[in-house]
Every structure is written in structure tokens, then in C-alpha cells.
Amino acid sequence: MVADGAREGLLTAARYEAVSRVLGRVLLFNVTVALAKLALGYATGTVSVVSDGYHSIADSASNVIGLIGLRYSRKPPDVDHPYGHRKFETLAAGGIFMFLVLAVVEIGRTAIKGLGSAEPPHVSWISFAVMLATLGINLGVVRYEGAADRVVIDEEQIRDAVMGVPDVLGCHHIRTRGSFDYVFLDLHVWLPADAPLRDAHRVSHVVKDRLMERFPQIADAIIHIEPPPFDR
């Protein structure tokens, strides 16, 4: 039991380290893009560029809040929080929402101010060059985040792992939920109808251990044992 807990702790720490690295790198990109857009927007009086700059600031703030929430949510369960501290991620999401609201307010304020100005904004080729460059950076960030955080548990991969356990005749009703790095799994496993309860219980533990070993993002798995719907 201690060994299993230590192994789970190491796997969880590794996952959080990987996510933190991604958020840190994306934060650097977003701050760079935000500063470039705001400098250009205020220099030229282009509302669209300024609003896009504040959007990038909101993205940067989201990264910071995500890093803070990640730091606290990785704490192990304790007496007051027997299910862990992952609700800090929900609080972080609420903080991100507030930053988005502030960004919308600032964008609206800047737009209204621009409408009341008699002087038309000056748009030059530098504006287009900077916007095209920041667009390329944004697309690169999106692709980088998608490639680094995409963890998918395919149903066939789960079935393949389960079918490798002796005495298992099949499985169905495979369901997963949760975040990409904290997945809850439940499925139904078919065992021989005449299998003793002790043997069925043992096999269910073997199935669970094998799944959690192969897919470390699984936080917990519930195995339902039932007889097959066919004659062996």
C-alpha cells in the first residue's frame, strides 16, 4: 500500500511538473505578444490592436492563475481535505473568468474613447507586420499547448489492457471522466459465471492495477464484475 502511494505521488508530481513547464513557456509567449500589441496600439491609436493586447494580457493572467492553482491543487489529501486539493483548480478558473471580464471592460472603454475622438487612427505597414507576427506566435502557442497537454485514453487501448489479464472474458461500458491528467474510469468486466467470489475479487484488483500502471493519469478505477452474456 505504501509502495502504491509513493508510486502515485511520483507520477502525480511528474505530471504537474510537465504541465507547469507548458504554462510557464506559454506565459512568456503571451507576455511578449501583449507588450508588442499594446505598444503598437497606443502608438497608432488603433483600438483593435489595443483590445487584442488586453486580450493577450488576460491570457497571461490566466497562465499565472493557472500556475498558482496548480501549485496548491497538487497538495496530497489530508485530514481536512480527504479527496485532495484539486478544487483549487476550480477557484483558479473563477479567477481567470474575472480577468477576462476586466479585459472586456477595458476593451469597451478603449473603443468608446476611440469613437469620441475626431482624429482618425494612423495605420501603417508596421501595424500589419506586428499583427501578422503576433498572429503567428498565437497560432504557434495554440499548437504547442495542444501537442503538450493532449492525453487521450482510447477505449480500445483500455480494452487491450484488460483483455491481457488471465480469466477475463471481455469488458464493456467503458466510461471516463475528469481532466486530462486526472481521469476517473469505470467499466464492466466479464468473468466466468462459476468463478468463486475470492477469485473474482482478486482479478478485479489485477485489472485495476494493470490499468493504473499503463495509464498513470487514471486517479481511480471502478471495476464491475459480471458474468458474460454468452456461454463460454
C-alpha positions as CSV (number, residue, x, y, z in Angstrom):
1,M,0.0,0.0,0.0
2,V,2.8,2.4,0.9
3,A,4.6,1.5,-2.3
4,D,1.5,2.2,-4.3
5,G,1.0,5.5,-2.6
6,A,4.6,6.5,-3.3
7,R,4.4,5.5,-6.9
8,E,1.2,7.5,-7.4
9,G,2.8,10.5,-5.7
10,L,5.8,10.3,-8.1
11,L,3.6,10.0,-11.1
12,T,1.4,12.9,-10.0
13,A,4.5,15.1,-9.4
14,A,5.8,14.3,-12.8
15,R,2.5,15.3,-14.5
16,Y,2.3,18.5,-12.6
17,E,5.9,19.3,-13.5
18,A,5.1,18.8,-17.1
19,V,2.0,21.0,-17.0
20,S,3.9,23.7,-15.1
21,R,6.6,23.8,-17.8
22,V,4.0,24.2,-20.5
23,L,2.2,27.0,-18.6
24,G,5.4,28.8,-17.9
25,R,6.5,28.8,-21.6
26,V,3.1,29.9,-22.8
27,L,3.1,32.7,-20.2
28,L,6.4,34.0,-21.7
29,F,4.9,34.0,-25.2
30,N,1.7,35.7,-24.1
31,V,3.6,38.5,-22.2
32,T,5.8,39.2,-25.2
33,V,2.8,39.3,-27.6
34,A,0.8,41.5,-25.2
35,L,3.6,44.1,-24.8
36,A,4.1,44.3,-28.6
37,K,0.4,44.8,-29.3
38,L,-0.2,47.4,-26.6
39,A,2.9,49.4,-27.6
40,L,1.7,49.4,-31.2
41,G,-1.9,50.0,-30.4
42,Y,-1.4,53.0,-28.2
43,A,1.3,54.4,-30.6
44,T,-1.0,54.3,-33.6
45,G,-4.4,54.7,-31.8
46,T,-5.7,51.5,-33.3
47,V,-8.5,50.3,-31.0
48,S,-8.5,46.7,-32.4
49,V,-4.8,46.3,-31.7
50,V,-5.2,47.7,-28.1
51,S,-8.1,45.4,-27.5
52,D,-6.1,42.4,-28.8
53,G,-3.3,43.4,-26.5
54,Y,-5.5,43.3,-23.4
55,H,-6.8,40.0,-24.6
56,S,-3.2,38.8,-24.5
57,I,-2.8,40.2,-21.0
58,A,-5.9,38.3,-19.9
59,D,-4.2,35.2,-21.4
60,S,-1.1,35.9,-19.4
61,A,-3.0,36.4,-16.2
62,S,-4.8,33.2,-16.9
63,N,-1.4,31.4,-17.1
64,V,-0.3,33.0,-13.8
65,I,-3.5,31.9,-12.0
66,G,-3.2,28.5,-13.6
67,L,0.3,28.1,-12.2
68,I,-0.9,29.2,-8.7
69,G,-3.9,26.9,-8.8
70,L,-1.7,24.1,-10.0
71,R,0.7,24.7,-7.1
72,Y,-2.0,24.4,-4.5
73,S,-4.0,21.6,-6.1
74,R,-1.0,19.2,-6.2
75,K,-1.0,19.0,-2.4
76,P,-1.8,15.5,-1.2
77,P,-5.0,14.7,0.7
78,D,-5.1,15.5,4.4
79,V,-7.5,15.3,7.3
80,D,-9.4,18.4,6.3
81,H,-9.3,17.5,2.5
82,P,-9.6,13.7,2.2
83,Y,-10.2,14.0,-1.5
84,G,-7.2,16.2,-2.1
85,H,-7.0,19.9,-3.1
86,R,-8.0,19.8,-6.8
87,K,-10.9,22.2,-6.1
88,F,-8.2,24.9,-6.2
89,E,-8.3,24.4,-9.9
90,T,-12.0,25.4,-9.9
91,L,-11.1,28.6,-7.9
92,A,-8.3,29.3,-10.4
93,A,-10.9,29.0,-13.2
94,G,-13.1,31.6,-11.4
95,G,-10.1,34.0,-11.2
96,I,-9.4,33.5,-14.9
97,F,-13.0,34.5,-15.6
98,M,-12.6,37.7,-13.6
99,F,-9.6,38.7,-15.6
100,L,-11.5,38.1,-18.8
101,V,-14.3,40.4,-17.5
102,L,-11.8,43.1,-16.7
103,A,-10.3,42.7,-20.2
104,V,-13.7,43.1,-21.8
105,V,-14.4,46.3,-19.7
106,E,-11.0,47.8,-20.8
107,I,-11.7,46.9,-24.4
108,G,-15.1,48.6,-24.3
109,R,-13.6,51.7,-22.6
110,T,-11.0,52.0,-25.2
111,A,-13.5,51.6,-28.0
112,I,-15.8,54.3,-26.7
113,K,-12.9,56.6,-26.3
114,G,-11.8,56.0,-29.9
115,L,-15.4,56.7,-31.2
116,G,-15.3,60.1,-29.5
117,S,-12.0,61.1,-31.0
118,A,-12.1,63.4,-34.0
119,E,-8.7,62.3,-35.2
120,P,-8.7,59.1,-37.3
121,P,-6.2,56.3,-36.2
122,H,-3.0,56.0,-38.1
123,V,-2.5,52.6,-39.6
124,S,0.9,51.8,-41.3
125,W,2.6,48.8,-42.7
126,I,4.3,48.3,-39.3
127,S,0.8,47.7,-37.8
128,F,0.2,44.9,-40.2
129,A,3.6,43.5,-39.8
130,V,3.3,43.3,-36.0
131,M,-0.2,41.9,-36.1
132,L,0.9,39.2,-38.5
133,A,3.9,38.4,-36.4
134,T,1.8,38.1,-33.2
135,L,-0.8,36.1,-35.1
136,G,1.9,33.6,-36.0
137,I,3.1,33.5,-32.4
138,N,-0.5,32.9,-31.2
139,L,-1.0,30.1,-33.6
140,G,2.3,28.6,-32.5
141,V,1.2,28.8,-28.9
142,V,-2.1,27.1,-29.6
143,R,-0.3,24.2,-31.5
144,Y,2.2,23.9,-28.7
145,E,-0.4,23.7,-25.9
146,G,-2.4,21.2,-28.0
147,A,0.6,18.9,-28.5
148,A,1.8,19.1,-24.9
149,D,-1.4,18.7,-22.9
150,R,-3.3,16.2,-25.2
151,V,-3.6,13.0,-23.3
152,V,-6.4,10.7,-24.7
153,I,-7.3,7.3,-23.3
154,D,-8.7,5.4,-26.2
155,E,-11.3,2.8,-25.4
156,E,-9.6,0.2,-27.4
157,Q,-6.3,0.7,-25.5
158,I,-8.2,0.2,-22.3
159,R,-9.9,-2.9,-23.6
160,D,-6.5,-4.3,-24.8
161,A,-5.0,-3.8,-21.3
162,V,-8.0,-5.5,-19.6
163,M,-8.0,-8.5,-22.0
164,G,-4.4,-9.2,-21.2
165,V,-5.4,-10.3,-17.7
166,P,-5.9,-14.0,-17.3
167,D,-9.5,-15.3,-16.8
168,V,-11.0,-12.1,-18.2
169,L,-13.6,-12.9,-21.0
170,G,-14.4,-9.4,-22.1
171,C,-15.4,-5.9,-21.0
172,H,-17.8,-3.2,-21.9
173,H,-19.5,0.0,-20.7
174,I,-16.1,1.7,-20.6
175,R,-16.5,5.3,-19.3
176,T,-14.1,8.0,-18.4
177,R,-14.5,11.5,-16.9
178,G,-12.3,14.2,-15.4
179,S,-9.5,16.3,-16.6
180,F,-6.7,15.2,-19.0
181,D,-4.3,14.4,-16.1
182,Y,-6.9,13.3,-13.5
183,V,-9.2,10.7,-15.0
184,F,-11.8,8.5,-13.3
185,L,-12.6,5.3,-15.1
186,D,-15.3,2.7,-14.6
187,L,-16.0,-0.4,-16.7
188,H,-17.7,-3.8,-16.6
189,V,-15.5,-6.9,-16.8
190,W,-16.8,-10.4,-17.7
191,L,-15.5,-13.3,-15.7
192,P,-16.7,-17.0,-15.8
193,A,-20.1,-17.3,-14.2
194,D,-18.9,-20.0,-11.9
195,A,-15.8,-18.1,-10.7
196,P,-15.6,-18.0,-6.8
197,L,-16.0,-14.6,-5.2
198,R,-12.5,-14.7,-3.9
199,D,-11.1,-15.2,-7.4
200,A,-13.3,-12.6,-8.9
201,H,-12.2,-10.1,-6.3
202,R,-8.5,-10.9,-7.0
203,V,-8.9,-10.5,-10.7
204,S,-10.7,-7.1,-10.3
205,H,-7.6,-5.9,-8.4
206,V,-5.3,-7.2,-11.1
207,V,-7.3,-5.4,-13.7
208,K,-7.3,-2.1,-11.8
209,D,-3.5,-2.3,-11.1
210,R,-2.8,-3.0,-14.7
211,L,-4.9,-0.1,-15.9
212,M,-3.4,2.4,-13.5
213,E,0.1,1.2,-14.3
214,R,-0.4,1.6,-18.0
215,F,-2.3,4.9,-17.8
216,P,-0.9,6.9,-14.9
217,Q,-3.4,9.7,-15.5
218,I,-6.1,7.5,-14.0
219,A,-6.8,8.7,-10.5
220,D,-9.2,5.8,-9.7
221,A,-10.9,3.0,-11.5
222,I,-14.1,1.2,-10.5
223,I,-14.3,-2.4,-11.8
224,H,-17.8,-4.0,-12.1
225,I,-17.6,-7.8,-12.2
226,E,-20.4,-9.7,-14.0
227,P,-20.9,-12.9,-15.9
228,P,-20.6,-12.8,-19.7
229,P,-23.8,-12.5,-21.8
230,F,-22.8,-15.6,-23.7
231,D,-21.9,-19.3,-23.0
232,R,-18.2,-19.9,-22.8
